[in-house]
Amino acid sequence: MEETQGPSQYRQSSVLVSTHGIGRDIMKFRGHDVYLACGYTDMRKAINGLSALVELSFQLDPFGGALFVFCNRRRDRLKILEWDGDGYWIHCKRLEKGHFKWPLKKDEYTMRITPDELEYLLEGTKLARKIMRQEVMERASV
């Protein structure tokens, strides 16, 4: 990989990939069913462990083209398992500050959400900080 324009961008096979906002640049959420694994998941699991969890615990088809989203106990890391037709992708996100709003495991092991809701979930900490900044600025201008 050849480094271009600082540490947050790399050029690989004529495709520019930014490590900031990587979920929006690489992943296409539209047209996919999205399932959250309620509660926490052991993040040491890789493709085989996560696909087995989807098939055995959730009783869903890991080859069906859906996105399966898993979160750790501290709610600061996510993994998204995706089958693209000829292989699996695992997309990971680690928050440096804050945590994801994540459903607890109660009666359901999985929760189906829309692709828009997945984007809100991935951007949640940024949205919360933006709302807080707006509230502070509105109070300061009064």
NORLINFEN-V367899 format. One record per run of one state. SS is the DSSP state (H for helix, E for strand, - for the rest). FROM is the first residue (numbers start at 0). TO is the last residue. If there is no record, write none. Layout:
# NORLINFEN-V367899
SS,FROM,TO  SS,FROM,TO
This chain:
# NORLINFEN-V367899
-,0,0  E,1,2  -,3,7  E,8,11  -,12,13  E,14,17  -,18,20  H,21,25  -,26,32  E,33,36  -,37,45  H,46,55  -,56,65  E,66,70  -,71,75  E,76,82  -,83,86  E,87,93  -,94,108  E,109,112  -,113,113  H,114,140  -,141,141
